[in-house]
Amino acid sequence: MIEAHNLTKTFKDKKRGQIHAVDGVSFRAEPGRIYGLLGANGAGKTTTLRMLATLLQPTTGTATVAGFDVATQAQQVRAHVGFLAASTALYGRLTAREMITYFGKLNGLGNAEIKARLARLATELDMHEFLDRRCDKFSTGMKQKTSIARTLIHDPAVMIFDEPTLGLDVMTARSIVRFVRECRNQGKTVIYSTHVMSEVEKLCDTIGVIHGGKLCAEGTLAELRAKHGEQDLEEVFVKIIGAEDQK
């Protein structure tokens, strides 16, 4: 489970002064469900997720992941979290198998356990064809599948996906969406950040709309449609953002 309470992240800029990248965000994500964080570029999605994954320290506020505090128990949080971003880099001189094995060892897994889990992930992600090729020869889709496998090799209870289909072709994006759904079916707690409306409609049990660093709406797809009098999620999103900008 993930619980965030009034998370805030402030940066200092020489020209613009203090920037509130995340401003008092609170929400809860539960096992066996996908929490969708929906927002435009620069809305605060990635900063929020990086705080939950312990890559950034909150300026104020608190958050727990799998029962551990992100500020004071970072190592325990990392042991229970898989964090995937669209911009995740790979070591080009390693093969996919070597890359995934390396991260398995970093997470304290033995060789037999790594081998078994790697075989399962390679099948689920359709990776066998390129598993022993070097990462610097990969397409964007191959790189993303390898990143997912290394993120999941230690079988974390919590998965955080930050724009995982960005720049991917339709078929690869579909396979990743299918895999995210399978994470939910396995009982994992999943946060899925995106600005792609169709992915939110297909995947998310609860949707949080973030704009200007603030969580300005939250609910199921049906609840948000009913509240804002629109069936099309894009129209719902535009209404929410428009109302927020008028405040």
N, C-alpha and C positions, 0 to 999 in steps of 0.2 A: 504493500500500500504506500501511496505517496500523499503527504499532507503538507500544504504550504499555507503559511499564515503571514499576511502582510509583507510579503517579500518585496524588497526594494533594492535596486542597484543604481547608484549614482556615479557618474564619471565626470571628471573635470576637463574642460576644453579651454584652451587659451583664448579663443575667439568668442565662444558661445557661453562660457562660464560652466555652471553645473548642468549636466544633462541627466534627466531622470529616465534611464533606459527601461527600467521596470519600477512601477509605482504602486506599491501596496497590493500585490496580487495574492489572492487566497483561493485555493481550490483543493479538491480531494480526488484522487484516482484510486480505483479499487481493483483487486484481483479478478481476473476473468472478464475484464471490461477494457474498452479502448476509450481513452479521454482524448478528444481532438482539440488541439490548440490552433485556432483559425485566426489568421491575421495577414495583413499585407507585409511586404518587405519593410523592415525597420520598425515593426510594431512592438518588438520586445520578446518575440517567441524564443529566439536562440539564446538570448541572455538569461531568460527564465530557466530554460533547460540546462544551460551550462552551470547555473547555480545548483540545480537539483543533482547534477552529476558531479558536483564538488570541483568543477573546473574554475569556477569563480566564487568568491566569498560574498554573501549578501552584505549590503551596506547596513540594512536593518531588516528585521523580520526573522522568521524561523521556518525551517522545513525539515521533515523527517522522511526518510526513504527506508522501507522495510524495518521501521522502528528505530532507525539510527539518525542522529542529528547531522545534517550536512556540514555544519560549521565545526563541531567538536568531535565527530566520529567519522571523519572522511574515509579512512581506510575500510571501515566496516560497510559504509555505503557503497564504495567502489566494488567490494566483493559481491554485492547483490545486484549490481546494475550493469546493463549493457547499453552503451550510448553510441548511437550511429548518426553521423552528420553527412550531408551530401559532399562536403569538402574534405572528408577524411583521406589522409595520404597513406600510401603503401610504400614499402621498401621495394624499389624496382628490381633489384638484383636477386630477390628471393622469389621462389615459386609460390603459388597460392597455398600449396600444402605446407611449405616451410613457414610461410607467414602465419597461418592459422596455428600450426604446432608451436611456434614461438610464443604466441599469446596464450596458448594453453599452459605452457610452462610458467609464464609470468604469473598466471593465476593459480599455480601450485598443483596442477594436474599431473598425474603419472602418464607414462607413454601409452599404456594399454587403454586408459580412459580417453586420452586424446585421440587415439586411432579410432576407437569406436564412435566417439562423438563426431569426429571429422567425417567419417564415412556416412553417417546419418545426415549431417548437414549438406554434404556434397550431393546426396541424392535429392533431398528436399529442395535444394536451390539449383539443381541441374548443373553441377559444376564439374562433373567427371571429365568432360572433354578438355578442360583447360587447367585442371588441378595441378599438373606438373609443368606448366609453362611459367616463365618469368613474368612478374607483374608489370614490368615496363612495356610489355607487348600487348597488354590487355585493352579491350574496348572499355568505354565508360560503364557499361552494364556488367562486364566481368569484374571490374574493380569494385563495383558496389556490392556484388554478391560475395566477393572475397571479404569485404569489410563487414558485411552482415555475419558471415561465418565466424570471423575472428571475434566479433562482438558477443556472439552467442556460445562460443566454445566452452565457457565455464557454466553454462546453463543458468543464467541469472534469473531471479524471480521478477525483476523489474526491467522493462525494455523502454528506452527513450529513442524515438525516431524523429530526427530533425530534417525535414524536407528530403526524405530518402529517395524519391523518384525524380528529383531535379535533374534535368538534362538527359533522361533515359528515353529510349524508344518505347513505343506502346507495349510491345510484348514483354520486354524486361520489366517495365513498370507494373504491368498486370501480375507478373510472377512475384514481385516484391509485395504488392498489395495482398496477394493470396497468402504469402508467407506471414505477413503481419497478422492477418486474420487467424492463422494457425497458432500464433503466439497467444492470442486471446483464448483460443479453444483449449490450450494447454494450461490455462489458469494463470498466466502471467499478468502482471499489471503493466499496461501499455499506455504510453503517452505518444501521440502522433501529431507532430507539428507540420502544417502545410498551409498553402494559400490556394490549393486546388480543390474547388468545391465538390467535384465528382468523387474524389477520394474520401472526403468527409462523409458524404452521403452513403457511400458503400461500407465504410468501416466503423464509424464512431458511434459509441453508445451515448456518450455525453459530449457536448461541444461547448468550449469556452472561446468567446470572441475577444481577442486582445487588440487594443488600438491605443497608440500613444503611451505604451507601457502599462496601461490599465486593463483589467479584465472587466469589460463593460456589458457582457451578457453571458448567460450560462444556462444550459438545459439540453434536453433531448431534441432531436431534429423536429419531432412532432410538436413539442412545447414551443420551440422558437417560431415555427410556422404559424401556430395558433396565436401566439402573442403579437406577432407583427403583421398578421393578415396576408401573408404571402406563402405560396407553395414553393417557388423557386428559391433555393438557398442563396443564390447570388443576390436576389432582391432583398431577402431577409438581412443579409450581411450589409448591403448598402444602406438600408434603413437604420440599422444599429449604429453604423459608423457616422451616418448623417446626424442622428440624434446626439451622439457623443460630441461631435464637432460644434454643435449649437450650444453646448453647455458653457 
